[in-house]
């Protein structure tokens, strides 16, 4: 009944754009910090971006100016607009949600999607 499902991944050329979506069902994203993480082969999972219940955002230095996180509480969805993609952005991207009042750390996230693969290659 509880689901958190990413979509929008795929193959894109360097410099291109993708928009990832994450749909929640069985629980509400309202009042939660929600975030995108990613994991490249052989690498630890890292935080990409986080957005608070009030819309305050933060970004990893590696994606600042290129990625934009947003949320639609009415639709219970989370988005990540990715522009100017680079090969080093290639990873499995995960959406995640924290309990109310929590921060944006990976260890604090309660709900996780199964991931969607983004491959940036020519």
C-alpha positions as a printed Julia matrix, in Angstrom:
122×3 Matrix{Float64}:
  0.0    0.0     0.0
  2.91   2.35    0.73
  4.67   3.23   -2.51
  7.24   5.75   -3.61
  7.95   5.33   -7.3
 10.48   7.17   -9.46
 10.09   7.7   -13.18
 11.72   9.69  -15.96
 15.15   8.13  -16.06
 16.8    7.0   -19.24
 19.61   7.68  -21.67
 20.47  11.27  -22.5
 23.37  12.94  -24.27
 25.77  15.23  -22.43
 24.28  18.69  -22.23
 20.77  17.33  -22.38
 17.95  17.44  -19.87
 15.74  15.04  -17.98
 12.91  15.51  -15.54
 12.56  12.9   -12.84
  9.31  12.4   -10.98
  8.48  10.54   -7.81
  4.9    9.68   -6.92
  3.91   8.79   -3.38
  0.89   6.72   -2.48
 -0.29   5.39    0.84
  1.38   8.27    2.69
  1.56  12.02    2.33
  4.61  14.05    1.41
  3.14  17.05    3.15
  5.1   18.32    6.15
  8.13  16.24    5.22
 11.55  17.01    3.91
 11.85  15.11    0.65
 15.01  14.52   -1.29
 16.83  13.01   -4.21
 19.87  10.81   -3.74
 22.0    9.05   -6.3
 24.46   6.2    -6.41
 26.98   5.61   -9.16
 28.66   2.22   -9.65
 31.32   1.66   -7.01
 30.32   4.81   -5.14
 28.44   5.48   -1.94
 24.98   6.94   -2.11
 25.1   10.73   -2.01
 22.57  13.45   -1.48
 21.66  15.43   -4.59
 19.0   17.82   -3.39
 16.47  18.28   -0.62
 13.35  20.4    -0.27
 11.56  21.19    2.95
  7.83  21.26    3.54
  7.98  25.03    3.1
  9.93  24.85   -0.13
 13.41  25.63    1.18
 15.94  23.87   -1.04
 19.53  22.75   -0.92
 21.8   21.16   -3.5
 25.04  19.29   -3.68
 27.82  21.51   -4.98
 28.2   19.26   -8.01
 24.67  20.01   -9.26
 24.12  23.62   -8.21
 22.94  25.75  -11.09
 22.0   22.71  -13.16
 19.37  20.83  -11.14
 16.13  22.12   -9.67
 14.08  20.27   -7.07
 10.38  20.97   -6.66
  7.29  19.47   -5.09
  3.58  19.46   -5.73
  1.82  18.73   -2.48
 -1.61  18.61   -4.13
 -0.4   15.78   -6.37
  1.79  14.21   -3.69
  4.76  14.3    -6.03
  8.42  15.26   -6.07
 10.4   16.36   -9.12
 13.98  16.89  -10.17
 14.67  18.91  -13.29
 18.16  18.1   -14.52
 19.78  20.35  -17.11
 23.24  20.47  -18.66
 23.76  16.85  -17.78
 27.28  15.48  -17.57
 28.58  11.91  -17.8
 29.43  12.06  -14.1
 25.72  12.48  -13.38
 25.22   8.88  -14.45
 23.75   7.03  -11.49
 20.67   5.42  -10.06
 18.53   8.2    -8.63
 16.36   7.62   -5.59
 13.62   9.7    -4.04
 13.3    9.69   -0.28
 11.16  11.24    2.43
 11.91  12.03    6.04
  9.68  12.02    9.1
  8.1   15.29   10.05
 10.61  17.59   11.65
 13.65  15.67   10.41
 16.53  16.91    8.3
 17.85  15.79    4.95
 20.42  13.17    5.85
 20.28   9.76    4.22
 20.08   7.98    7.56
 17.04  10.02    8.53
 14.91   9.11    5.54
 11.93   6.9     6.26
 10.64   6.13    2.77
 12.71   5.24   -0.27
 11.92   4.56   -3.87
 13.54   1.72   -5.75
 15.48   4.04   -8.03
 15.55   5.06  -11.67
 18.66   4.86  -13.81
 20.0    7.97  -15.5
 22.72   7.41  -18.08
 24.47  10.39  -19.62
 26.46   9.3   -22.62
 27.02  10.15  -26.25
